[in-house]
Amino acid sequence: MKKIFLLLFLLLSFCGTSAASFKDDLLTLDGVVSVDEIVQSGDSKPFAEKYVVTFAQYLDWNNPDLGTFTQRVEIGFKGYDNVNVIYTSGYELYEKNFEKDDEHEISKMYNGNFINVEYRFFSKSKPEGLSSESTALWEYLTDENASNDFHNIIEQLKEILSGRWVFTGASKGGQATNVFAYYFPNDADAYVSYVAPFCDGIDDDRAFNAIYNTIGNERYGEEKAKEYRDLMLDFQVEAIKNRDYLQPLIISNDLYLDNKYPLKTASLDFEVDIADLVFVEWQYEQNFASFDEVMKITPRSDDLSTPDVKENQKFLDALLTLILIRVNDNPLSENKELSFPYVVHAVTENGNYGMRLQPLRDELAKIGLSMDFTAETEKNYIALSDFTQEQLDTFKFNPATRNKMLEWTQTNTSNVIMIYGDSDPWYFMRLPETDNQNIHVFISSTNSHGVTINKMEEELSTEIKALLSEWLMQDADEESKNILSSSGSGCNSGISLFALGLVILLKKKFHS
């Protein structure tokens, strides 16, 4: 008996003090270019080890001879046998979050490893020669190529990680999740997409039609929702009415005077900001009280042709402050190098919402005002305002991926969960409903674009967690799960299972 206890002690001690680290294992993988340690800060250090790993990826997976580029992946490691949660935002990695606890809610639920992938052609994951001023290389920014990037990362990591896999993402990343399930249905044990749109082309009118007519009905009731929609429309009217004062303070005119962008003028950009402001408010905050507070400020001039700035000053300052807060909250409005890959991918394959501002034009017409943003300008405005003429002539929408995804909703055999908030503008541009039993759709009436499993209504959250547990939990009993999940840094599963065998042997000894 003493010998058994001694052997067990030595084995478990070895598990906690293995000479090899997860970093060493990463460096053995084919295609790993570099592994840089992340030092976790603060009191919460959820990972045993954390790294930024750079993978070499093919520029075009259908033509490897074209060469490679490097792609960044943030990896938080807990154990070799733990659940693996691979996540993409669909955009760049945020370096300022590396040291923080940026763990995903699903990895927290299952004590999982967290693998955060920067989307191809964003930030530092791009080939040499890629530029927002050129058309070169952008044809390789496709959903199929991106899915192959994810597949390669998973295939490599499966060489050293033996746990179950979840692929997940939100918004653009949620769309990427659904697309990945189409291309690689067997790579993950579960695919969880949050608030994933799939727009009907580059001029999808469903979001703005909802913004002016139906959005919020389920969450707030029809009467209250209409009150909020009318409030936002009135706010837009006041902003346009006072544009002479507001526009120069919101738009840096010198950024938009370059005539190589056909639609990029200060006037039109100001109107797009005012239109998008309402979209973003429904998408995230829904803090209508802040708009109501501004709209109640008096006195203000009724002279529409030349509003008296002095008389209106308190109101104008409140308008300006709220507009600036909301415009600056939109990450795509800040940096063209960050936003341009999104625009290219939207225009060529993923689609985008179209502006439908007729209700605003109608309200302005009642008081004798108009907009430069006409009904004709609405069409394909996202491309017209960001592309040169050469890019407009080159980047064309291809509906092939959308057609594949429409078929996929009927034929999918993977374990898929789709999560939405029904007062989110993007909700109205989702994939159509399906009776496919492998796709589980959950719609929260108390959430918008920021919905998470833990924020949903309790009955929905419980049902989602039950599905995930069914798909992700290993077949071993609870005792083996506890030992496996504690394997930590450097303990391989063979040693853990042998230790488990000794535990079982000891139990038999004590009960004999």
C-alpha positions, 0 to 999 in steps of 0.5 A: 500500500505504501508503494502505491501511495508513493508512486501516485505521489511521484506521478502527480508531482511530475504532472505539476512540474513537467520540464516541457512547457506549452510554449515548447509544444507550440514551437514544434507545430508546422507553420508556427513562426513565433511564440511570444509570451503575454504577461497577465496583469491584475488579480485575475490570471485565468491562464497557466500560460498565455501567448501571441502565436504567429502562424504562416498561412497561404495567401490563397488556399486554392493556389499555395504557389502564391505564397504565405502571410502571417496570422496572429493568434492569442492563446490562453492555455489551461490544460492539454485535455481541457475544452478548446474555445476558438473565437474570432471577432472577424476583425483585428486582435486588440493588443491592449486587452492581451494582458487583461482577462479577455477570456470568452464566456464559454471558456469560463463555463468549461475551464477551457483554453481560449484561442482568439484568431485575428481575421485575415488581412486585418491589422498585423495579419496581412501580406506585404503589399496590401493597401487601402489605396490599391486593389492588389491582393484583396481578391484573396480576402474571402470567406473560404480562405478565412475558413481554411485559415481557421481549419489549419490553426485547429488542425495544428493545435489538435496535435497537442490539445486533446479536448473538445472544440467550440468555434464561436464569434459575435457579429462579423465573427458570428457570421464567420462561425456559420460560414466555418461550419459550412466549410468544415462541419467536423472541425468542432464539436459545437459552433456558437454564433452570436448576433450573426447577420448575413446581408442580402447583398450590399444594399440590404434595406431590412435594418433601416426599414425596421429602425423606422417602423418595427424595431423594439416592438417585442422588447418594449411593446408597440406603443413604447417602441414607436415613441422611441423610434419617433424620438430618434427621428426627431433628434435626426431632424434637429441635427440636420436643421442645425448642421451649419453649427454642428457639421464643422465640429463633427467632421474634419473637412480636410479629410474628405476633399480628396476627389478620388473618393466619388462620394466622400464629402463633408456634407454627405459624411455628416448625414451618414453619421446622423443616420448611423447614429440611430442604427448604433443606438439601437444596436448597443445602448438603447439609452433613449432617456439621454436623447429625450433629455436633450430634446426637452432643452429650451429655449431654442429658435424656431427660425429654420433658415438661420437658427440663432446660435446664441439662443440655441447654445445650450441645446446645440452643445447638448446635441453636439456632445451626444452626437460625438459620443455616439459617433466615437463609439463606432470603432469603424469610424476611427481608422481607415486601415482598420475599417477598410478590410471590413468594407472590402469584404462587405462589398465583395462577399458579405454584404452590408445594410443599405441606408433607407432614409426616406422617413427622415427626408419626409420629415425634413420636407415638412419644414422646408429642408432637404438632404444631400443624401438622396434616394439614389445616393443610398445605393451602395453608399458604403463603397462610394464613400470609401473606394477610389474609382479603380476600386469601385470598378474592381470590387464587385459583389459575388452572391455565391457565399450567401447562396451556399449559406442559404442551402446550408441552413437546410442541410447542416449536420453540425451542432450549431447554436445561433443567438440573437437579441431581437431589438438589434438592427442586425437581427433583421438581416439574419439567415432565414428561419429553418426547421433543421434540427441541428440548428438551435436558434435562441432569440432574447427579447431583452437584449440587442447586439451585446447579447451573451448566454449569461445575459439571456433570459434564464430559461434560454440560458439554461437550455443553451448550457445544457446543449453545450454540456451535452456536446462538450463534456467528455464521456468519463465520470466526474472523477476523471474530468476533475483530474484531466482538467487539473493536468495544467502546464505540461502534464500529458493525458497519459500520465493523468489517466494512469494516475486516475487508474491508481485512484480507482485501484486504491478505492478498490483496495479500501473497499475490499 
